[in-house]
Amino acid sequence: MIKFFKNFRKDEDGAVTVDWVVLTAAVVGLAVAAYSSIETGASDLTSRTNDFMGSQDPGDI
């Protein structure tokens, strides 16, 4: 029984999987944060462009 616990303590097969799960979660979190920032900026730019184009008079050319 003691031999089983010693071998279990030395076994590191699952450690790499945990590392990859944590790394993947961090990448997904950064992607969500970047998407949120880009979406806000794009929405503001679209709104301002729409306002500008709507205020133009085609007869001024």
C-alpha positions in Angstrom: 0.0 0.0 0.0 2.9 2.4 0.8 4.4 1.6 -2.6 1.1 2.5 -4.3 1.1 6.0 -2.6 4.7 6.6 -3.5 4.1 5.8 -7.1 0.9 7.9 -7.2 2.7 10.9 -5.8 5.5 10.6 -8.4 3.0 10.2 -11.3 2.8 13.4 -13.4 0.7 12.2 -16.3 -2.2 14.7 -15.7 0.0 17.7 -15.0 0.4 18.6 -18.7 -3.3 18.4 -19.3 -4.0 20.8 -16.4 -1.4 23.2 -17.9 -3.1 23.1 -21.3 -6.6 23.7 -19.8 -5.3 26.7 -17.9 -3.5 28.1 -20.9 -6.5 27.6 -23.2 -8.8 29.3 -20.6 -6.4 32.3 -20.5 -6.3 32.6 -24.3 -10.1 32.4 -24.5 -10.4 35.1 -21.8 -8.1 37.4 -23.7 -9.9 36.8 -27.0 -13.3 37.7 -25.3 -11.8 40.9 -23.9 -10.3 41.9 -27.2 -13.5 41.2 -29.1 -15.5 43.4 -26.6 -13.1 46.3 -27.1 -13.1 46.0 -30.9 -16.9 45.7 -31.0 -17.3 48.8 -29.0 -14.9 50.8 -31.2 -16.5 49.5 -34.4 -20.0 50.3 -33.3 -19.0 53.9 -32.4 -17.2 54.4 -35.7 -20.3 53.0 -37.6 -22.6 55.3 -35.7 -20.4 58.4 -36.4 -20.1 57.5 -40.1 -23.8 57.1 -40.4 -24.4 60.5 -38.8 -21.9 62.2 -41.1 -23.3 60.5 -44.3 -26.8 61.4 -43.2 -25.9 65.1 -42.9 -24.5 65.4 -46.4 -26.5 67.0 -49.1 -26.0 65.3 -52.5 -26.8 68.6 -54.3 -23.5 70.2 -53.1 -21.4 68.5 -55.6 
